[in-house]
Amino acid sequence: MFTDAAGELPSTLSAGRIGIRLIRRRDARVLERLLRENREWLSPWEATYPGVPGPNPGDVSLKPAIKRMRQQHAEGRGVPFVITYDEEVVGQLSASDLSRGALWSASIGYWIAGGHAGRGITPTAVALAIDYLFVSIGLHRVEICIRPENAASLRIVEKLGMRYEGRRLRYIHIDGAWRDHDSFAVTREEVQGSMLGRLERLAG
Ligand SMILES: CC(C)(COP(=O)(O)OP(=O)(O)OC[C@H]1O[C@@H](n2cnc3c(N)ncnc32)[C@H](O)[C@@H]1OP(=O)(O)O)[C@@H](O)C(=O)NCCC(=O)NCCS
């Protein structure tokens, strides 16, 4: 059953120093700074719009985008999180394309500031998000689509033991062109216990 509503999300879902929480309007400034400072780090993996040059992320106010994301959340169409480390915002994680009906599925995307990479922050954040989507929202399936060139992101799904489903050719417009993506998924019945537990077991 879909039980989530804007006000019902716990303030922070956390595991040790790593947390995720719903994005707020006042996160705009720190996210804009991170996007500016990490432009080179993020641009090969950033979604773009075909035929529309668009501004560089970080050069425009994020407040309208955050407002849209929170509106989508209130309507049950997405869950926009920030990723925190010792309560400092270090990246973003979004569950989008939330569908119910006969699917009960969502797609997850994420990024973290280069200075915080390599500490296992994102795999934990993704595990927390999937547990939330399965347990609190009641979704059945979560997928993550990754460019085959993105070795760091492929490690995330590997660490989480997500199932490879196949390659989608020229699937998403990234960094100025249509790019192939490998699709990975997990369904609720595949998880014994929690995704966080599974991440720890697979690391063990
Ligand atoms: C993909 C990404 C989210 C991984 O997050 P993370 O919190 O660093 O994840 P991890 O700490 O588990 O590291 C994953 C892998 O990244 C690589 N890595 C680690 N430190 C790194 C660094 N400083 N620079 C580049 N890659 C690094 C390693 O291969 C690591 O695997 P390992 O743990 O087996 O050594 C992050 O690299 C990122 O934000 N990249 C740019 C945006 C992006 O690619 N988003 C995903 C689009 S699908």
The ligand as an SDF file (V2000), in Angstrom:
LIG
                    3D

 48 50  0  0  0  0  0  0  0  0999 V2000
   29.2280    6.6200   -8.9820 C   0  0  0  0  0  0  0  0  0  0  0  0
   29.3810    7.3050   -7.6360 C   0  0  0  0  0  0  0  0  0  0  0  0
   28.0000    7.7820   -7.1800 C   0  0  0  0  0  0  0  0  0  0  0  0
   29.9720    6.3140   -6.6220 C   0  0  0  0  0  0  0  0  0  0  0  0
   29.8180    6.8140   -5.3190 O   0  0  0  0  0  0  0  0  0  0  0  0
   30.8140    6.4840   -4.0930 P   0  0  0  0  0  0  0  0  0  0  0  0
   30.1570    6.9840   -2.8800 O   0  0  0  0  0  0  0  0  0  0  0  0
   32.1740    6.9580   -4.3870 O   0  0  0  0  0  0  0  0  0  0  0  0
   30.8100    4.8650   -4.1150 O   0  0  0  0  0  0  0  0  0  0  0  0
   31.9420    3.9010   -3.5240 P   0  0  0  0  0  0  0  0  0  0  0  0
   32.6760    4.5500   -2.3920 O   0  0  0  0  0  0  0  0  0  0  0  0
   31.2760    2.6020   -3.2980 O   0  0  0  0  0  0  0  0  0  0  0  0
   32.9780    3.7390   -4.7280 O   0  0  0  0  0  0  0  0  0  0  0  0
   32.5830    3.0470   -5.9050 C   0  0  0  0  0  0  0  0  0  0  0  0
   33.7840    2.9090   -6.8160 C   0  0  0  0  0  0  0  0  0  0  0  0
   34.2160    4.1890   -7.2560 O   0  0  0  0  0  0  0  0  0  0  0  0
   35.6260    4.1390   -7.5390 C   0  0  0  0  0  0  0  0  0  0  0  0
   36.2780    5.2190   -6.7920 N   0  0  0  0  0  0  0  0  0  0  0  0
   36.6060    5.2800   -5.4930 C   0  0  0  0  0  0  0  0  0  0  0  0
   37.1600    6.4640   -5.1910 N   0  0  0  0  0  0  0  0  0  0  0  0
   37.1870    7.1660   -6.3290 C   0  0  0  0  0  0  0  0  0  0  0  0
   37.6480    8.4600   -6.6600 C   0  0  0  0  0  0  0  0  0  0  0  0
   38.1820    9.2740   -5.7430 N   0  0  0  0  0  0  0  0  0  0  0  0
   37.5100    8.8740   -7.9240 N   0  0  0  0  0  0  0  0  0  0  0  0
   36.9580    8.0780   -8.8480 C   0  0  0  0  0  0  0  0  0  0  0  0
   36.4730    6.8340   -8.5960 N   0  0  0  0  0  0  0  0  0  0  0  0
   36.6090    6.3900   -7.3410 C   0  0  0  0  0  0  0  0  0  0  0  0
   36.1330    2.7870   -7.0940 C   0  0  0  0  0  0  0  0  0  0  0  0
   36.1720    1.9680   -8.2520 O   0  0  0  0  0  0  0  0  0  0  0  0
   35.0210    2.3200   -6.1700 C   0  0  0  0  0  0  0  0  0  0  0  0
   34.9240    0.9180   -6.1430 O   0  0  0  0  0  0  0  0  0  0  0  0
   35.6820    0.1150   -4.9690 P   0  0  0  0  0  0  0  0  0  0  0  0
   35.0100    0.4890   -3.6820 O   0  0  0  0  0  0  0  0  0  0  0  0
   35.5220   -1.3010   -5.3440 O   0  0  0  0  0  0  0  0  0  0  0  0
   37.1280    0.5850   -4.9840 O   0  0  0  0  0  0  0  0  0  0  0  0
   30.3250    8.5410   -7.7300 C   0  0  0  0  0  0  0  0  0  0  0  0
   31.5270    8.0930   -8.3110 O   0  0  0  0  0  0  0  0  0  0  0  0
   29.7550    9.6820   -8.5580 C   0  0  0  0  0  0  0  0  0  0  0  0
   28.9740   10.4730   -8.0620 O   0  0  0  0  0  0  0  0  0  0  0  0
   30.1450    9.7900   -9.8240 N   0  0  0  0  0  0  0  0  0  0  0  0
   29.7290   10.8570  -10.7060 C   0  0  0  0  0  0  0  0  0  0  0  0
   28.2120   10.8420  -10.9910 C   0  0  0  0  0  0  0  0  0  0  0  0
   27.7180    9.4840  -11.4250 C   0  0  0  0  0  0  0  0  0  0  0  0
   28.4090    8.7280  -12.0860 O   0  0  0  0  0  0  0  0  0  0  0  0
   26.4490    9.1680  -11.0600 N   0  0  0  0  0  0  0  0  0  0  0  0
   25.8560    7.8870  -11.3870 C   0  0  0  0  0  0  0  0  0  0  0  0
   25.2680    7.8780  -12.7480 C   0  0  0  0  0  0  0  0  0  0  0  0
   24.5780    6.2850  -13.1070 S   0  0  0  0  0  0  0  0  0  0  0  0
  1  2  1  0
  2  3  1  0
  2  4  1  0
  2 36  1  0
  4  5  1  0
  5  6  1  0
  6  7  2  0
  6  8  1  0
  6  9  1  0
  9 10  1  0
 10 11  2  0
 10 12  1  0
 10 13  1  0
 13 14  1  0
 14 15  1  0
 15 16  1  0
 15 30  1  0
 16 17  1  0
 17 18  1  0
 17 28  1  0
 18 19  1  0
 18 27  1  0
 19 20  2  0
 20 21  1  0
 21 22  1  0
 21 27  2  0
 22 23  1  0
 22 24  2  0
 24 25  1  0
 25 26  2  0
 26 27  1  0
 28 29  1  0
 28 30  1  0
 30 31  1  0
 31 32  1  0
 32 33  2  0
 32 34  1  0
 32 35  1  0
 36 37  1  0
 36 38  1  0
 38 39  2  0
 38 40  1  0
 40 41  1  0
 41 42  1  0
 42 43  1  0
 43 44  2  0
 43 45  1  0
 45 46  1  0
 46 47  1  0
 47 48  1  0
M  END
$$$$
